[in-house]
Amino acid sequence: MDSKVLYSYCLTKPGAIEDYPFGPDIIVIKVAGKIFALLWRRDGKDTLSLKCNPDYAEILRKQYPGVTPGYHLNKRHWNTVLLDGRIPEDEIRQFIDHSYDLVYNSLPKRLRTKSAGDW
């Protein structure tokens, strides 16, 4: 699985921007200043951390060995996904959609109604 494809997919979300607040090795994807995805290499493997509903997070962790509690993140609300090809790309895109929707829907209404160019 190509992490660059998933990175590009994250940036297709309305208002999504990349940032590097933790240094050049961790790509942080935000909407309206709120993080919904982090990409980096850990132990030589590409990983993606995504916000997740706590109940859904538990289901995904049981379903996929490559999904673990968020690495250096709130373990209840974040999952880290190992991008080793064992999880279908379409599934990971759904995880990204879920993360983005959680963050976007938690934004104040005034920010949700702004155009993507205004963020």
C-alpha positions as CSV (number, residue, x, y, z in Angstrom):
1,M,0.0,0.0,0.0
2,D,1.3,3.4,-0.9
3,S,1.2,5.9,2.0
4,K,1.5,8.7,-0.5
5,V,-1.9,7.8,-2.0
6,L,-3.5,7.9,1.5
7,Y,-1.7,11.2,2.2
8,S,-3.1,12.6,-1.0
9,Y,-6.6,11.3,-0.1
10,C,-6.4,13.1,3.3
11,L,-5.7,16.3,1.5
12,T,-8.8,16.0,-0.7
13,K,-11.0,16.6,2.3
14,P,-12.5,20.1,2.3
15,G,-10.2,22.5,4.2
16,A,-7.5,19.9,4.9
17,I,-4.0,21.2,5.2
18,E,-0.7,19.6,6.1
19,D,1.4,20.9,9.0
20,Y,4.6,19.9,10.8
21,P,4.2,20.9,14.4
22,F,6.1,17.9,15.7
23,G,9.0,18.2,13.3
24,P,9.7,17.2,9.7
25,D,9.2,13.5,10.2
26,I,5.5,13.6,11.1
27,I,3.0,14.9,8.6
28,V,0.0,16.3,10.4
29,I,-3.3,16.8,8.5
30,K,-5.7,19.3,9.9
31,V,-9.0,20.9,9.2
32,A,-9.7,24.3,10.7
33,G,-6.6,23.9,13.0
34,K,-7.8,20.5,14.4
35,I,-5.8,17.3,13.7
36,F,-7.6,14.4,12.0
37,A,-4.6,12.4,10.7
38,L,-0.9,11.9,11.3
39,L,1.5,10.0,9.0
40,W,5.0,8.9,9.8
41,R,7.4,6.0,9.7
42,R,7.9,4.0,12.9
43,D,10.4,1.2,13.1
44,G,10.8,1.5,9.3
45,K,7.1,1.0,8.6
46,D,4.5,3.6,7.4
47,T,1.8,4.4,10.0
48,L,-1.3,6.5,10.0
49,S,-3.0,7.7,13.2
50,L,-6.7,8.7,13.0
51,K,-9.3,10.0,15.3
52,C,-12.0,7.4,16.0
53,N,-15.2,7.0,17.9
54,P,-14.2,4.9,21.0
55,D,-16.7,2.1,20.4
56,Y,-15.7,1.8,16.7
57,A,-12.0,2.0,17.7
58,E,-12.4,-1.1,19.8
59,I,-14.1,-3.0,17.0
60,L,-11.4,-2.1,14.6
61,R,-8.7,-3.1,17.0
62,K,-10.3,-6.5,17.4
63,Q,-10.9,-6.9,13.7
64,Y,-7.4,-5.9,12.4
65,P,-4.1,-6.8,14.2
66,G,-2.6,-3.7,12.4
67,V,-4.9,-1.3,14.2
68,T,-3.6,-0.4,17.7
69,P,-4.4,2.3,20.2
70,G,-3.1,5.7,19.2
71,Y,0.7,5.9,19.5
72,H,1.5,8.8,21.7
73,L,-2.2,9.9,21.5
74,N,-5.3,9.5,23.5
75,K,-5.7,5.7,23.4
76,R,-9.5,5.9,23.7
77,H,-10.1,8.3,20.8
78,W,-7.2,7.5,18.4
79,N,-6.1,4.5,16.4
80,T,-2.7,3.9,14.8
81,V,-2.9,1.9,11.6
82,L,0.1,0.0,10.2
83,L,0.2,0.5,6.5
84,D,1.6,-2.9,5.6
85,G,-1.0,-4.0,3.0
86,R,-3.0,-6.3,5.3
87,I,-5.9,-3.8,5.5
88,P,-7.6,-3.0,2.2
89,E,-7.0,0.6,1.0
90,D,-10.8,1.1,0.7
91,E,-11.2,0.3,4.4
92,I,-8.4,2.7,5.3
93,R,-10.1,5.4,3.2
94,Q,-13.3,4.8,5.3
95,F,-11.2,5.2,8.5
96,I,-9.9,8.5,7.1
97,D,-13.5,9.6,6.3
98,H,-14.6,8.7,9.8
99,S,-11.8,10.6,11.4
100,Y,-12.3,13.7,9.2
101,D,-16.1,13.6,9.9
102,L,-15.6,13.4,13.6
103,V,-13.3,16.4,13.7
104,Y,-15.3,18.4,11.1
105,N,-18.6,17.8,12.9
106,S,-17.1,18.9,16.2
107,L,-16.1,22.3,14.8
108,P,-18.2,25.3,15.7
109,K,-21.0,25.9,13.1
110,R,-19.4,29.1,11.9
111,L,-16.3,27.2,10.9
112,R,-18.3,24.3,9.3
113,T,-20.1,26.7,7.0
114,K,-17.0,28.5,5.8
115,S,-15.6,27.7,2.4
116,A,-12.4,25.5,2.4
117,G,-10.4,28.5,1.1
118,D,-11.2,30.5,4.3
119,W,-9.4,28.0,6.6
